Amino acid sequence: MSRLQRTGLPQNFKKHFFPDCQPIPGDRPGIHPIFVDEKHATMKTGPTLIACLLFINMQLNGQAAGKLNNNAVSFELGKTGLIYSLGFDHKLATNFGLRVTMGTNFSNYLKAFSTFAGGYYLFGKNKNYLELGVDIGYLSVKEVGGLQRNFAFIFPDYTIKTYYTNLNIGYRKYGNKTLLRMGVSPGYCKSGPLPGAYISYGITF
């Protein structure tokens, strides 16, 4: 037998599992040490330990790769025209999510202000989704008197204050630390239906 390592265990344990092992003379009474072959023990435990480490590594990598950050702060262009908005997005544990936005068009002649809150549902997996959502908000457009009329690309293009609702139908992609959204957002206010489209890019955390 190769070089041995002693381990103290009760005698009945030794008889069942190591019947060929013999105690070393001079050991304490009542303690029946057994001998384990270090060579075979290493051969058995080495591959098992490596397999466990590989399994744990695969699990951790899989979780890191599949995990998406649930919060995002995004810059958005669009909706009812060239409105520049800042938004906050929170994805719930399921594929549902909530978002709020606030924006303006920074125009001298036709000033617009909007604020929205809404929800969405994502269809897909991994990091690419079809987004379907509904927003409800407030839209204010004001013509500034005394200024020459120019093209502002805002709908409606006249003075109005109204509550406004719209659909969001588009593509959503999560990066490692980013969120990209783009799509169409047809809406309706008291003056009638309105066209809309948007593109949004943000940072997730």
Beta strands, then each sheet from edge to edge (+ up, - down):
strand 1: 4-9
strand 2: 32-37
strand 3: 71-79
strand 4: 84-91
strand 5: 96-104
strand 6: 110-125
strand 7: 128-143
strand 8: 160-174
strand 9: 178-184
strand 10: 187-189
strand 11: 192-194
strand 12: 197-204
sheet 1: 1+ 2-
sheet 2: 11+ 10- 8+ 7- 6+ 5- 4+ 3- 12+ 9-
end
